[in-house]
Amino acid sequence: MPKKSSKLSELATLFTENNITAETIELNDDFIFELKKRASAIKDYRNESYTRHLLSDVVMITFFAVLADADDWAKIEIFAKQKEKWLRKYLELPYGIPTDDTIRLIISNIDSTHFYSLTVQLLMDIMNRMLANAGITQNDFLPDIISVDGKESRGSKREKTDKEGVRALQTLNVFSNSYRICLAQKFIEEKTNEIPAAQEVLKIMDLKNSIVTADAMNCQKDTASVIVKSKGDYVLAIKGNQKLFYAEVKDYFTSEKIELIKRQPKGYCRTVDKEHSGIATREYFITEDVDWFSEKNKWKNLKSFGMVRNTLVKKNGEIITENRYYIGSIGADAELFERAARGHWGVENNLHWMMDFVFHDDKNTTMANTGAKNMQIMKKIVLAVLGIVKESYKMSMPKIRYMLSLSYETEIEKLLSLLSVDTVRQALNK
């Protein structure tokens, strides 16, 4: 049986084939209590003498509100006041609902990194256990493609006027294409860039059974070394920002070399796709002929060079051809190379675009030195939750959020019941 590439897609198929939907699932609030447990683990740095609202209450209010189509602090307060009776089922709220300014200040000043990692691990564990209940294990999947890429939240920028300007929030994201979850992120401070941020994040990750992809900025010797030390493989794009390196690899892929690679058993594959502008043919060439490269020993576990030739035949007959080049620690396996090269764009399509389209991250005017970072983290958690349940609703994520905003009390527990391993197991047994 061929191996599968995406755990999220396999879970969606499992739900569909077994008619597991928000309408058929039995109600269960396990996930709410599991998430609250993680919210309660966040260290509270506030002075107890001036503390009225429980930190875990404010975190959970924000989570529930973002699920219900609230994308800024004012909407979160309005949501909480409207749904206070329901919120009291799970939260203490000793002094009622905090104001939007209080919510913003509390969320802005927490260390959300630990909470995020705990929550992401919870969601991944939920997916793995649900699949295991259906007899699907880690051995049934191909290596995960983990994309490393940066995003700018443009709305958080402030131009310099009578006050000092504020740079837009820059985030380096590490995205799993199998789970379709952002595994980790690093917010990039002033006077630095993605390169050290990527190395710092990847250094503390377990990358076993994963292939890390990155654009040309992160095609660095030290980054490759960090990936290998974290037990992963890499496929990194090479472009003109490293002129000599790029020129050497480009010159290697002569017409004669390309034809020779094409005749190798696993050296070549191609895909053909219909696109809005025409027909795109992508050809993938990969070789383990690396001994010619003068800096071979400076790249940890260097095993291959790859080239992707993209030929677009436009509707008007115009033909556009582009070649892209890669360095990798994987062997000469064109299908695996194709998964890695194409999979890299998963971070753009399934994270960056979704953050803007579903949560209006580009329009978020919360400044980077206040709550933009932690608001973004909360939205990523909600995005991951919606990704798991989306296929059970047969509607887009924005529509699911809008539906929740209209009938929250009757719909939220149905939605979150889809994240209960025990409840889904019972549904599978039926």
N, C-alpha and C positions, 0 to 999 in steps of 0.2 A: 504493500500500500504506500503511495507517495506521501511524503511528509507534508505537513501543513505549515503555512507561513505566519498566520496571524491568530493569536489566541482570542482576540476580541471578535474577529469574524467567525471563528468556530463557535464561540459562545452564542453569538447572534443566531447562527444556524440551529444550534441546540434549542434555543428558546422558540424559534419559529416552528421547527419540526414537532415540538411537543406542546404547541399552543400555550406557551407560558407568557401571559400578558398581565398588564395591570388589572384587567377585569377578571382574569381566571385565578390569580394568585391569592392565597390566604394571607390575611393581614398579619404582619409581624414587625415589631419595632426594634429588632436586634441591632440593626445598623445604627439607629439613632443613639442607643446606649453605648455602642462601641466607639462611635465618633465622639460622644460626650466624654468618654473616659480619656481619650487622647487630648481633647481640649483642656481637660482638668490637669493634664501633665505639663502644660505650658507654665514656665516659671513666671510668677507675678512680681514685677519689680516695683510696684506701687507702694507707697507708704500706707500701712494698714490704718493709720489714724484718719486718712482722708479717703479711704476706699469704701464705696457704697455698693457698687455693682460688681457681681462676681465675674471674674475674667472669663470663665468657661461659659457663662450665660451670654456674654457679649459675642464671643466667638461663634456660638451656636446660632444666635440671632442673625449674625452676618451670613452664615452658611445657608440657613433657611430662606433668608431674604433674597440672596443672590440666585438661589434656585427659582425663586418666584418672580424673576424678571426685574429685580432691583439692582441697578448698576452704579448707584452713588449713595453717599451717606444719608442724604435727605430722604430718599426713597426707602432706605433700610429702616429709618425711624418710623416712617408712615406705615410700612408693612407691619412692624412690630406692634405698633399701637392698635392696628386693625385686627391683628391675630393674637393679642395678648392672652385671651382665654385659652386658645389652643396651646400656645407656647408654655403656659403654666403646667401642662401635662408632663413636661419634660424638664423645665427650668425652674429655678427657685424665684428669681426676680424679687428679692426682698424689698427693693425700693421702686418697683414698677419698671417701666421701660425707660432706658437712658435716652438722652437727646442725641441728635445726629452728631453734634460736636463731641460729646462724650464717647460715642461709639468710634468716631474717627480717631480720637486721641488714644483710646485704649488699643485699638487694632494697630495703629501706627507704631506703637512703642513696644509691642511684644516681639519676642524672637520666634518667628514662625517657622524657621528652618526645621527644627526637630518635629514640630507638629505636622509639617508637610510630609516629611519622610515617613513618619509613623502612619499617616493617613494613606499615602501612596502604597506603602507595604500592605496595609489592610485591604485596599482595593485589589491589588495584585493577588493576594492570598485568597480573597473571595473568588476571583476568576479561576484560579488554579484548582481550588477545592470543588467548585461547580463542575469544571471539566473532568476532574478526577472521578466524581460521582457518576459520570457518564462513561467512564473507562478510558478517558483521554488524558495522557500524561505528557510530561516534558519531552520524553523520547519520541513523541509523535510529531514534534515541531522542528523546523529548520532553525538555524541560528537567527537570533533576533538582529534586525538592523537598527542600530542606535545612531540617530542623527544629532550632530552637534551644530548649532547655528544660533546667531544672534537676532534679537528683535528690538526695535525702537518703539516706545510708546509715545508717539508724537505729541499727544495732547498734554502731556506733563511738562512740556518745555515752556520756559518763560524767557522772553527776550529781555535784554538789558535796557532798562529805561533809567529812572531815577534810583532804581534798586539794582543790585547785582543780578545778572541773568541766571537761569537755572537750565542746565542741560536736560534734554529729554531722557527719561528713564531707559537705560540700556540693559538688556537682559540676555545672558548666554543660557540657552536652553539645551538640555540633554533629553532627547525624546525617543521612547521605545515604539517602534512600528508594530510590534506584535501585540502589546497591550494598548497601544495608542494612548499612552499616558506620558506626561512630562515627568521623567524620573527625578530630575534635579535641575536647579537653576542657580546661576551666580549673577548677582547684580553688579554691573561694571561701574566702578567708581571713576570720578574725574581723573584725567591724566593717565589713564591706562586703557587697555583694549581687551579683545576676546582671547588673545593667546594665553596669557597667564591664568585667566579665568577658567578656560577650558582645562588646562593642565591641573589646576587646583581641584576642580570638581571630579575629573576622571580619576585622579589619584586615590580618592577614597571610595570608589565604586568597585563592585564585583562585576567584571565584564565577561565572565566565563560564558561560553556558548553565544557570544555576541560579536558582531562586526560593527565597528565604529566608523561612521562616515563624517566627513567635514569638508567645507569649502577650502579654497586655496589659502585663505588667511591662516587656517589652522593646520596647514600641511607643513609641520615643523618636526625636526628630528626629536626634540624633547617630548612633543606630544605623542609621537609614535612610541617612544620609549615608555611613557606613562601608561599608554593603552596596553602594551604587552605585559608590563609589570602587574597590571590589574587583570591579567589573564584573558584579554580580549585580542581580536584581530582588527586590522584597519584597512580601509580603502579611502585614500585621501586625494582630492582633486589638485592638479597642478595647473597654475596659470602664470601669466606674465609678471606677477609680482616677484617671482623668483626667476629672473630672466635667463640666466645661464642654465639652471636646472630645467626649466621649461623648454629651452631651445634644444638641449641634449635629448630629452625624451621625444620631442616632436621630430627631430631629425632621425631618430632611431626607426620610427614607423614609416619607412619608405614603402612604395607600392610593392616592391619585391617581398619585404618583410611581412606586410599585411597579407599577401597571398599565401606565404608560407604558414603563417599563424592560422589562417582560415582552413588549411588542410589538416591541422592538428585535431585529434579526437575531441578535445574539450576546449579548443582555443577560440571558438567562434559560435555566436548565436545572433539571431535578429528578431525584432518585433515590428509589427506593422499596426498602426493605430489611426483611426479617423479622428481628426481634430477640427476645430471650428474653421481654421484657415486652410485645411487640406488634409493630405495623407502624409503621416510621419513614419518613416522607416528608420529604426535605430539598429545599428550594427555594433556588436560588442566583440572586441578582440583582446585577448589576454595571453601573456607569455611569461614563462619562468626564466627566460633568457635575460639575466640581470648582471652577469659577471663583467660585462663591458662597462658598467657604470662605475666611475672612479670613486664615488662616495658610498658605494654599496655598504661597506662595514660601519658607516656612521648612522645608518638607518636600522633600528632594531628589527630583526626578523624579516627584513625585506626579502620577498619571494617573487614579486611579479610587477610588471608594468601593464597597464591597460589603456585602450583607446575606445572611445565611443564616437561613431560617425552617425550624425543625425541628418537625414535627408528629408526635407519638407517639400512636397509637390503641392503648390498652392492651387486653388480653384481656377485661377487665371492661367495656369500652365507654368508659372515661374517656379524654378527649382532653387532651393537654398540648402547649402551643405555646410555643416559645422563639425569640427573635430574637437573632442575634449580628451584630456589625458589624466591618468591616475597612477598612483603608486600604492602597492598593497602588500600585506603580509599573508594573503590568501594564496593558494596554489592556482594553477591554470585551470580554472573552472568557469567557463563563460556564463553559464546560467547563474551561478552564485555571484559573479561579478555584475551581471545585469540586475539582480535583486538589490545589491548594495548601491550601485550607481543610481538606479531609479528610486530605490527606497529612501535615499537621502531627502527627497522632496516631500516625504511624509511629514516632516517637521513644519514645512511651509503650509501644506494643504490641510493637515489635521490638527495643527496647534496654532501657528501664527494667524492664519486666515480665520480660523474658528474663533480665536480670541477677539478679533476685530468684528467679525460678522455676527457672532452670538452675543458677545459681551461688550462690544463697542470700546475695546481697550484703547484704540487710537484716539477716541474722543474723551477719554478719561482725563479731566483737568486737575486731578489730585497730583500735587507736586511730588517729585521723587523724595524730597527730604521730609515728607510727612507720611501719607498712607498708601502711596501708589504701589510700593513693593508688596505689602501684605494684602492689599485689595487684589492685586494680580494673582497672588498665590491662592487666595480663596476662590477666585474665578477658575483657576486651573483645577482645583479639587472638584468644583461643581461640573466642569467640563468632563472630567474623568467619570463622574457619576452618571452624567447624561449619556456618555458614550456607551456605558454598559447597558443601559435600559432602553436606548433609542429604538432599536429594532422591534421591541415589544409594543411600541406605540404607533409605528408606521407613520411617523410625522417628523418634521425637522426639529432640531433642538430649540430654535426660537419659538416655535409653536408649542412645544412642551412647556417651556417656561411661561408663555402667555396663558396657557390653559391652567397651570398651577396658580397664577396670579388671580384668576377668576373664581376658582373653587378650591382654595388651598386645603381646607380641612378635610375635604372628601378625597382629594387626589394625592396629597403628599405621602400618606401612609401606604397607599397602593404602590406608588413609585418606589419608595425605599424598601418595601417588602421584596421587591425584585432583587435586592442585594442581600437577602437572607439565605445563607447556604442551606440551612435546614428546611426552609420553606420550599426552595427550588428542588431539593432532593425529594421531598414528599411529592411534589408535582411530577417529577420524573418517574417515581415509583408507580404513580397512578397510570 
